[in-house]
């Protein structure tokens, strides 16, 4: 478990946060910092690689790429106790390797404190001369907008020239945009990553602008969640549930009042409400009882698992907008579980894929609040 300290950049930024609807929660975050599992940090950091290209759009497609990134991540960062330490100086480290830690840590922290989950976030790009990227989510009543930067430093308490530069660019962006919506939660974050383990990594909080207006925070949150789970289910398998869910998402995107569809259950071709498809669980790697389903990939010296808490499928099928926006996984946390592996995941030859060849392996897994499951097993 890694620890990050959090502080306001200065007194002016502290006063700005006092005007937000989440002033107490932000204050508590500053007071205690937060803990995050390395796998969760890496999964969140993949978000910055989102591109409008096939296989690079959804969060789940990006998280799957984490299978190939964990060893690489540990090439550049060392975990010493509860501290994340950069192995190289900022001059020797590519910018994207630094910034991704700031993105991952900030997304995780804001979710823990403000009640969002990874299912609520979408990335948007602002096309202007500064061309900064933002992450945006909805709490259901307000929009939460993040701008994340990072620097490697010798002393996390000092605001180096690179950290000051990050702050200046965020504030210049705010001045340029001149936001008209003061009720929204606009947060900038700059991560300071140490070169040694004498102190924890630190996040400095500043206040960026809202990049563009949305008409309904509640509608955004409902759609963000359904799109998130549609992509996660698609990554793991192709049950018929996806057809019904895709049709419903399209309807929600194209009507003014989405509440008229809340509670209108998704049904199969026989008109029966969907549960967890038996074929979906039968052909997926996962736990014996089916509470977790996913896929396994082979890394350099470990097996890696990505999957989901399958109980959310019932909530999706019921289509209660209130239930889906409130849902959080009851499995959240870290534990060891037995995953029964479909040999097809490991690219075994077809003749070897009898059920008797499925093997059970102990995985160390982390489950986040959205029900996303990531795990590793040494081989």
Secondary structure, DSSP 8 states (H G I E B T S, - for coil): -EEEEEEESSHHHHHHHTTSTTHHHHHHHHHH-EEE-HHHHHHHHGGGG--SSTTSSSHHHHHHGGGGTHHHHHHHEEEETTEEEESS-GGGS-HHHHHHHHHHHHHHHHHHHHS--GGG-EEEE--SSS--EEEEEE-SSSEEEEEEEEEEES-TTS--HHHHHHHHHHHHHHHHH--S-TTSEEEEEEEEEESSTTS-EEEEEE-----S--S-HHHHHHHHHHHHHHHHHHHH---THHHHHHHHHHHHHT-S-GGGGTT---B-TTS-B--S-HHHHHTSEE-TTSSEEEEEEE-SSEEEEEEEETTHHHHHHHT-HHHHHH---TT-EEEEEEEEE-GGGGT--GGG-SGGG-EEEEEEEEE-TT-EEEEEEE-
